[in-house]
Structures are given as structure tokens and as C-alpha cells.
Amino acid sequence: MTGKEKPAWARGSLQTKTNNHINSLLPSEKPEWAFKAALEASFGLLDFMPEGDGEFHRFHVPEEKSGTRNGWYVLYLDSLPSGAFGSWKTGQAATWCSRKPTDPIEAERVRQRIEQAKVKRQLEQQQRHQYAAEKARQIWQRALPANPSHTYLVAKQVPAYGLRQCGNTLLVPLIHNGQLVNLQFIQPDGCKRFLSGGQVKGCYSPLGQIQAHKPMYLCEGRITGHALHQHTQCPVACAMNAGNLLPAGQHLKAKYPDLELVIAGDDDRLTEGNPGRTKALEAANQLGCSAVFPAWPAGAPVSLTDFNDLSRWMAGGAV
């Protein structure tokens, strides 16, 4: 361990709202209250007291959709109170300890607990992914081909190619290792969500067939993918969000080593840090491929962000 590296008990990737490190316990403070304070620093006010039984627990994160339980924690209350917590939604996790271990035996105990929490989290995640994948297949099999006159498709000026529909809800398939593992649901008003517990990281929604002589474009949303596919006649993989461009690209490059991949990024000019462009460039750099962005003509509104926006604006449609 280097002089600057934090020991295992002090590591954590989940940022608190105050950006303070989670590792403090006042002499008069009960450890479960201190652990709850650490949870609330990351997630907001909670209406329960954490159980210190060493078991894996899930909970509802304030401000997230009602009925969801994307938060998780495990807490040990003994001579060295410690635990871990995180979010299924973001994939982030952090560890907590009431005090610094006083000897190698205590340090090893904390290390083992961190590893046990990691294993439990991975097993729970696998179970959630498997359940969601089976549910996705059942929903997909019952669904009908999407109606080309669906309100959202008409508004975005894209075809219903490769989509299905249940009632007024569009279904977008997400693939991993050639298997359907998740669905994105799109309402007529554009509201989107994924199947609860479904895998997103490393997944993509495909358009067209991979061909040896054509590049594959990797973009964010399915609607953006349709615009790219229509104008280039090249296969497209839709990663669903900017943060998944790199994982999806890594999966594609591993599966198709000779594939010429091109990142087609969003250009979020009105968003601080321009996450669409930033993440696209980061992914392209790590994947060793090129990145392209919409070339905005003079007079194009700065509110436009992606290739579908560009296509509709150039065609004279409302955006």
C-alpha cells in the first residue's frame, strides 16, 4: 500500500452530499445511528433504523420512484462496528467503519467483511438480473410489433423497426451476449424506464446486422440510433446512456475484435460539463476508436443535442 493510498476500511466510491469521508463515531453515539447518518449523507433522510445483523438489506431511496428498493446495506454491530452500502441504480458502493482498526487482526476482520459484502452484492445482483431477463423475455414474447403511428415515433420521425408495443408503451430490447436481458419502456410522452432489476451496463439495443465492410456506430438512445441507421445504412448499437458507452463498447470489441467501432456522441451543449460529448470522447479514447458528433449548421438551436435532433431540424420538422 502506498503512502497516499487509503486502507481497505477507508475506501469507498459513493460520494456523500457533503463530500466528507464516512468514518466517525462520537463517544456518546450509538454505531447504528452513526451508520444511519452515513447512509443519509448519501441518500437523504431515511425512515428506518439499519439492522446490525450482518445480513444484506435493501431499502427505498428517497426521491426515487415509489416501490423501488435500489439502496442496499450490510451492518455489523460488535466490538468493531462496520458495514457497507450502495445503490443498485448507480452501481456505486462505499464502506463504513466506526473507528480505525487497532491491530492487524481487526484490520483483517474488516477486510473480510468488505469482501463478504461484495460477494453478497454480486450474488444479489445476479439474481435480480436473471429474474428481470426472464420477465423481459415473457413481456417481449407477448408484445406486438410497434405501431408506426405511435405518438412518440411520429414525434421523433423514426420507424417502428425492431420495436414492440404493449398497449401504448413502446418496448426497446437490450441485448447482452446475444440474449435479451432487459427492456426499456417508452411512454407516448417520452417518459422512459428500464425493467426493475434489469442489467444495463454493457448491454445495447441493436439496429441492423454487423457486416465486415461496414463500421458500427455506438450511440446513446434508440431514437438517435434510428437516425444514424437511416442515414448511414450501417449497423448501430444503442447503449441507452452516456455512462454505458464504454462498457457497451468493451463488450462489443471483446465479442467482435475486428469490428470498426465509431462512437456517435450526444452534444449536451446546455448541460454543465457536456456529459454526452465528454463521455463519448472518454469511451473513444479507451476503446481506441473515433468519435463523431452532430455538425450543427448556423442557426441551429443550442437546445438540439443528438443526431435525431439534427435530422429533424434539417428536414424542417419541429424539434
Secondary structure by P-SEA (a helix, b strand, c coil): ccccccccccccccccccccccccccccccaaaaaaaaaaaccccccbbbbcccbbbbbbccccccccccccbbbbbcccccbbbbbcccccbbbbbccccccaaaaaaaaaaaaaaaaaaaaaaaaaaaaaaaaaaaaaaaccccccccaaaaaaccccccccccccbbbbbbbccccccbbbbbccccccccccccccccbbbbcbbbbccbbbbbbccaaaaaaaaaaccbbbbbcccccaaaaaaaaaaaaccccccccccccccccccaaaaaaaaaaaaaacbbbbccccccccccccccaaaaaaaaacccc
